[in-house]
Amino acid sequence: MNCLWILLLLVLVLGWKADGFEDLDVEDEAAAVGGQDVASGLFVALTLIQSAAAKGAVCLDGTLPGYHLHRGYGSGANSWLIQLEGGGWCNNVRTCVFRKTTRRGSSSYMEKLLQFTGILSNKPEENPEFYNWNRVKVRYCDGASFSGEGYDQIHGLYFRGQRIWLAAMEELMSEGMRNAKQALLSGCSAGGLSSILHCDEFRSLFPASTKVKCLADAGLFLDVADIAGAHALRSMFEGVVTLQCFFPQNLISHIQTPIFLLNSVYDLWQVMESIAPPTADPSGSWNSCRRSHATCSTAQIQVLQGFRNQMLNAVKSFAVSRQNGLFLNSCFAHCQSENQTTWFTNGSPVLKKKV
């Protein structure tokens, strides 16, 4: 897997040309449509990893990576939840150069205070299982799901996702995570993919006595055809490797650590960027449906149903494992663990008194 990402970043350095996902607002828009956050009142300060520079563990522009940590207490004092931030990818020099002028490529643009909601909330009525855990949001600034290794000297691009991952874990272990009785690695979107890629590596940080699990929220990116018959995500990476080991559907059954998948079968980002991307819909006939299923025509609903069926088929072998779990729902949403309205509110479904 590391070899795949090294190849990916080497190709980026050489300036591989492809249609990029440089519109960083697409994921924010998808998350917003999924539900507005209820203000939790908790804002957590950004901590830069000072030791990262010596390790070369830097953001795309060479700035220090960072995280937000809110300490646990009581019964959660020795429990840790690590949330890997999402935010798409850059896939060529042009999109990566643009990205380093944003918070997803440079800590210079990151919020100094970040609101913790959903799975990161400190309120038991909003987050009954994890409210008093040590909760961490690791910021995403490498453009490749905390993976990859490379440097483009001409354009000043540091592709150091794997180093950032290692530096962040080392820092958090020194902050007390090494004493964890239980630890959960989670992530949303590109961070959800990263939680899959790093799940077993996360497990290896702890002794066998520590209960370790992973949660991938909206990270089940499928290799599917769009409405024009093209494969948007596959074409994005076809210049890297012909094997499709980037796609989680080909990875999840090989993860040794218990992992839980949270995903919408009508994942909003994938509808917008994989099923009906603008390149496949020049007439704009999907513009309304891409954002609200209530406006979809019968034919468009059939396309969405087809995507749903492909997702269900993709997890068939994974679902039979007794150590794993999944919750696939019909919400027209993306990143449900980070939005309060899709994470936990009055009337949220429970199973055996668990959220």
C-alpha positions as CSV (number, residue, x, y, z in Angstrom):
1,M,0.0,0.0,0.0
2,N,2.8,2.4,0.8
3,C,4.3,1.6,-2.6
4,L,1.1,2.7,-4.3
5,W,1.2,6.1,-2.6
6,I,4.9,6.6,-3.3
7,L,4.1,5.9,-7.0
8,L,1.2,8.4,-6.8
9,L,3.3,11.2,-5.4
10,L,6.2,10.5,-7.9
11,V,3.7,10.9,-10.7
12,L,2.5,14.2,-9.1
13,V,6.0,15.5,-9.1
14,L,6.4,14.8,-12.8
15,G,3.3,16.8,-13.4
16,W,0.9,14.1,-14.5
17,K,-2.1,15.7,-16.2
18,A,-5.6,14.8,-15.2
19,D,-8.9,16.4,-14.3
20,G,-8.4,17.4,-10.7
21,F,-10.7,17.6,-7.7
22,E,-9.3,21.1,-6.9
23,D,-12.7,22.5,-6.0
24,L,-12.3,22.2,-2.2
25,D,-15.7,23.6,-1.5
26,V,-17.4,20.5,-3.0
27,E,-16.8,18.4,0.1
28,D,-17.8,21.3,2.4
29,E,-21.0,21.7,0.4
30,A,-21.7,18.0,0.6
31,A,-21.2,18.0,4.3
32,A,-23.4,21.0,4.8
33,V,-26.3,19.5,2.8
34,G,-26.1,16.5,5.0
35,G,-27.1,18.5,8.0
36,Q,-26.1,21.7,9.9
37,D,-24.2,21.4,13.1
38,V,-25.8,22.3,16.3
39,A,-23.5,24.6,18.2
40,S,-21.8,22.7,21.0
41,G,-20.0,25.8,22.4
42,L,-16.7,23.9,22.5
43,F,-13.9,25.4,20.5
44,V,-10.5,23.7,20.7
45,A,-7.1,25.3,20.0
46,L,-4.8,24.2,17.2
47,T,-1.5,22.7,18.3
48,L,1.3,22.6,15.8
49,I,3.7,19.6,16.0
50,Q,7.0,21.3,16.7
51,S,9.0,18.1,16.4
52,A,7.6,17.5,12.9
53,A,10.1,19.8,11.0
54,A,13.1,17.7,12.0
55,K,11.4,14.6,10.6
56,G,10.4,16.4,7.4
57,A,6.8,15.8,8.3
58,V,5.3,19.0,6.8
59,C,2.3,20.2,4.9
60,L,2.3,20.7,1.2
61,D,3.8,24.1,1.6
62,G,6.4,23.1,4.2
63,T,4.5,24.4,7.3
64,L,4.1,22.4,10.4
65,P,1.1,20.0,10.7
66,G,-1.2,20.2,13.6
67,Y,-4.1,18.8,15.6
68,H,-6.8,19.8,18.2
69,L,-6.9,17.9,21.5
70,H,-9.6,18.1,24.1
71,R,-8.7,16.1,27.2
72,G,-11.0,13.3,28.5
73,Y,-12.0,12.8,32.1
74,G,-13.7,10.4,34.4
75,S,-14.5,7.1,32.8
76,G,-13.1,8.3,29.5
77,A,-9.7,9.5,30.9
78,N,-7.9,6.5,29.4
79,S,-9.9,6.3,26.2
80,W,-8.8,8.1,22.9
81,L,-10.6,9.0,19.8
82,I,-8.5,10.2,16.8
83,Q,-10.5,11.8,14.0
84,L,-8.6,12.3,10.7
85,E,-9.8,15.3,8.9
86,G,-11.1,14.9,5.3
87,G,-11.0,17.2,2.4
88,G,-10.5,15.5,-1.0
89,W,-7.2,15.2,-2.8
90,C,-5.0,17.0,-5.2
91,N,-3.8,14.9,-8.1
92,N,-1.4,17.0,-10.2
93,V,1.0,19.8,-9.8
94,R,-1.6,22.5,-10.6
95,T,-4.1,21.3,-8.1
96,C,-1.5,20.8,-5.4
97,V,0.0,24.2,-5.9
98,F,-3.5,25.7,-5.5
99,R,-4.1,23.5,-2.4
100,K,-1.1,24.8,-0.5
101,T,-2.8,28.2,-0.5
102,T,-5.6,26.8,1.6
103,R,-6.1,25.2,5.0
104,R,-5.8,21.8,3.4
105,G,-2.3,22.4,2.2
106,S,-0.9,24.8,4.8
107,S,-1.3,25.2,8.6
108,S,-0.9,29.0,7.9
109,Y,-4.5,29.0,6.8
110,M,-5.9,26.6,9.4
111,E,-8.4,27.8,12.0
112,K,-6.7,28.5,15.3
113,L,-9.9,27.4,17.1
114,L,-12.0,24.5,15.8
115,Q,-15.5,23.7,16.9
116,F,-16.0,20.1,18.2
117,T,-19.4,18.7,17.2
118,G,-20.8,15.3,16.5
119,I,-18.5,12.5,17.4
120,L,-16.1,15.1,18.9
121,S,-18.8,16.9,21.1
122,N,-18.2,17.2,24.8
123,K,-21.9,17.0,25.6
124,P,-23.3,13.6,26.7
125,E,-26.7,14.5,25.1
126,E,-25.0,15.0,21.8
127,N,-22.3,12.3,22.0
128,P,-23.2,9.8,24.7
129,E,-20.5,7.3,23.9
130,F,-17.4,9.5,23.5
131,Y,-18.2,12.9,25.1
132,N,-15.6,12.4,27.9
133,W,-12.9,10.6,25.9
134,N,-9.7,12.3,24.9
135,R,-10.8,13.5,21.5
136,V,-8.4,14.6,18.7
137,K,-8.9,16.2,15.3
138,V,-5.8,15.7,13.2
139,R,-5.7,18.3,10.5
140,Y,-5.3,17.3,6.9
141,C,-2.7,19.1,4.8
142,D,-0.8,16.7,2.6
143,G,-3.5,16.1,-0.1
144,A,-3.2,12.3,-0.2
145,S,-5.1,10.9,2.8
146,F,-2.1,11.0,5.2
147,S,-0.1,8.9,2.8
148,G,2.7,9.2,0.3
149,E,6.3,10.4,0.2
150,G,7.9,12.8,-2.3
151,Y,9.2,16.3,-2.9
152,D,8.8,18.6,-5.9
153,Q,11.6,21.1,-5.6
154,I,10.5,23.2,-8.6
155,H,7.1,23.9,-7.3
156,G,7.9,23.7,-3.6
157,L,5.5,20.8,-2.9
158,Y,6.1,18.5,0.1
159,F,4.3,15.2,-0.3
160,R,4.8,14.0,3.3
161,G,1.5,12.4,4.3
162,Q,3.0,9.3,5.8
163,R,5.5,11.3,7.8
164,I,2.7,13.5,9.1
165,W,0.8,10.5,10.2
166,L,3.8,9.1,12.1
167,A,4.7,12.5,13.6
168,A,1.1,13.0,14.8
169,M,0.9,9.5,16.3
170,E,4.3,9.9,18.1
171,E,3.2,13.2,19.5
172,L,-0.1,11.9,20.7
173,M,1.5,8.9,22.3
174,S,3.7,11.2,24.3
175,E,0.6,13.2,25.3
176,G,-0.8,10.1,27.0
177,M,-2.3,8.0,24.3
178,R,0.3,5.3,25.0
179,N,-1.7,4.6,28.2
180,A,-5.0,4.1,26.5
181,K,-7.2,1.3,27.5
182,Q,-9.2,1.7,24.4
183,A,-8.6,3.7,21.2
184,L,-10.6,4.5,18.1
185,L,-9.2,5.7,14.8
186,S,-11.9,7.5,12.8
187,G,-12.0,9.8,9.8
188,C,-14.4,11.4,7.4
189,S,-14.2,11.2,3.6
190,A,-10.5,11.4,2.6
191,G,-9.9,11.0,6.3
192,G,-12.3,8.0,6.3
193,L,-10.2,6.4,3.5
194,S,-7.1,7.2,5.6
195,S,-8.6,5.4,8.7
196,I,-8.9,2.3,6.5
197,L,-5.3,2.7,5.1
198,H,-3.8,3.2,8.6
199,C,-6.1,1.0,10.6
200,D,-3.7,-1.9,11.2
201,E,-0.8,0.5,11.6
202,F,-2.8,2.2,14.4
203,R,-3.4,-1.1,16.1
204,S,0.4,-1.8,16.1
205,L,1.0,1.3,18.3
206,F,-0.6,-0.3,21.3
207,P,-0.1,-3.4,23.4
208,A,-2.5,-6.4,22.9
209,S,-4.3,-5.4,26.1
210,T,-5.6,-2.2,24.5
211,K,-8.9,-2.4,22.7
212,V,-8.4,-0.8,19.3
213,K,-10.9,-0.3,16.5
214,C,-11.4,1.9,13.5
215,L,-14.3,3.9,12.0
216,A,-14.5,4.9,8.4
217,D,-17.1,7.6,7.8
218,A,-17.9,8.3,4.1
219,G,-14.7,6.7,3.1
220,L,-16.1,3.9,1.0
221,F,-15.3,5.4,-2.4
222,L,-16.5,3.1,-5.1
223,D,-15.0,2.3,-8.5
224,V,-18.2,3.0,-10.5
225,A,-19.1,4.4,-13.9
226,D,-20.6,7.9,-14.1
227,I,-23.7,8.8,-16.2
228,A,-21.5,9.2,-19.3
229,G,-19.9,5.7,-18.8
230,A,-16.5,7.0,-17.6
231,H,-14.9,6.1,-14.2
232,A,-14.0,9.5,-12.6
233,L,-12.0,8.2,-9.7
234,R,-10.3,5.4,-11.7
235,S,-9.2,7.9,-14.3
236,M,-7.8,10.1,-11.6
237,F,-5.4,7.4,-10.7
238,E,-4.9,5.5,-13.9
239,G,-1.6,7.1,-14.5
240,V,-0.3,5.7,-11.3
241,V,-1.1,2.0,-11.3
242,T,-3.5,-0.3,-13.2
243,L,-4.4,-2.3,-10.1
244,Q,-7.3,-0.8,-8.2
245,C,-6.0,-1.2,-4.7
246,F,-6.7,2.4,-4.0
247,F,-10.4,1.6,-3.7
248,P,-11.6,0.7,-0.2
249,Q,-13.9,-2.0,-1.6
250,N,-10.7,-3.9,-2.5
251,L,-9.1,-3.3,0.9
252,I,-11.6,-3.7,3.7
253,S,-11.7,-7.5,3.8
254,H,-8.0,-7.6,4.3
255,I,-7.9,-5.3,7.4
256,Q,-7.0,-7.3,10.5
257,T,-8.2,-4.8,13.0
258,P,-12.0,-4.5,13.7
259,I,-13.4,-1.7,11.6
260,F,-16.8,-0.1,11.3
261,L,-18.1,1.4,8.1
262,L,-20.5,4.4,8.2
263,N,-21.7,5.4,4.8
264,S,-24.8,6.6,2.9
265,V,-25.7,4.4,0.0
266,Y,-26.5,7.7,-1.7
267,D,-23.3,9.4,-0.6
268,L,-23.7,13.0,-1.6
269,W,-20.0,13.6,-2.6
270,Q,-20.0,10.5,-4.7
271,V,-23.2,11.5,-6.4
272,M,-21.7,15.0,-7.1
273,E,-18.3,13.8,-8.2
274,S,-18.4,10.2,-9.2
275,I,-22.0,9.5,-10.5
276,A,-22.9,12.9,-12.0
277,P,-19.8,15.1,-12.2
278,P,-20.0,18.2,-14.3
279,T,-17.7,16.7,-16.9
280,A,-20.3,13.9,-17.5
281,D,-23.3,16.3,-17.4
282,P,-22.5,19.2,-19.7
283,S,-26.2,20.1,-20.1
284,G,-26.6,20.5,-16.3
285,S,-29.6,18.2,-16.2
286,W,-28.4,16.7,-12.9
287,N,-27.7,20.1,-11.2
288,S,-30.7,19.9,-8.9
289,C,-30.7,16.2,-8.3
290,R,-27.0,16.3,-7.4
291,R,-27.9,18.4,-4.3
292,S,-31.4,17.2,-3.4
293,H,-32.9,13.8,-4.1
294,A,-36.3,15.4,-3.8
295,T,-35.8,17.0,-7.2
296,C,-34.6,13.9,-9.0
297,S,-36.5,12.4,-11.9
298,T,-37.6,8.8,-12.1
299,A,-34.7,8.0,-14.4
300,Q,-32.2,9.7,-12.1
301,I,-33.6,7.8,-9.1
302,Q,-32.9,4.6,-11.0
303,V,-29.3,5.7,-11.5
304,L,-29.0,6.4,-7.7
305,Q,-30.6,3.0,-6.9
306,G,-28.0,1.4,-9.1
307,F,-25.2,3.0,-7.1
308,R,-26.9,1.9,-3.9
309,N,-26.9,-1.7,-5.2
310,Q,-23.2,-1.5,-6.1
311,M,-22.3,-0.3,-2.6
312,L,-24.3,-3.2,-1.0
313,N,-22.5,-5.7,-3.3
314,A,-19.1,-4.1,-2.5
315,V,-19.5,-4.9,1.2
316,K,-21.0,-8.4,1.0
317,S,-17.9,-10.3,2.0
318,F,-16.9,-7.7,4.6
319,A,-20.3,-7.8,6.2
320,V,-20.1,-11.5,7.1
321,S,-17.1,-10.9,9.4
322,R,-18.1,-11.1,13.1
323,Q,-15.4,-8.6,14.2
324,N,-16.5,-5.9,11.8
325,G,-19.6,-3.8,11.6
326,L,-21.4,-1.3,9.3
327,F,-24.2,1.1,9.1
328,L,-25.3,1.9,5.6
329,N,-28.2,4.3,5.5
330,S,-30.3,6.2,2.9
331,C,-29.4,9.8,4.0
332,F,-28.5,12.1,1.2
333,A,-25.4,13.0,3.2
334,H,-21.6,12.9,3.5
335,C,-19.5,12.8,6.7
336,Q,-22.3,12.0,9.1
337,S,-20.2,11.6,12.2
338,E,-19.1,15.2,12.2
339,N,-22.6,16.8,11.7
340,Q,-24.6,16.8,14.9
341,T,-27.9,16.3,13.1
342,T,-26.6,13.1,11.4
343,W,-24.6,11.9,14.4
344,F,-27.0,12.0,17.3
345,T,-30.2,13.9,18.0
346,N,-33.6,13.2,19.6
347,G,-35.1,10.2,17.7
348,S,-31.8,8.8,16.4
349,P,-31.9,5.1,15.9
350,V,-30.4,2.9,18.6
351,L,-29.5,-0.8,18.8
352,K,-29.5,-2.5,22.2
353,K,-29.5,1.0,23.9
354,K,-26.4,2.0,21.9
355,V,-26.2,4.9,19.4
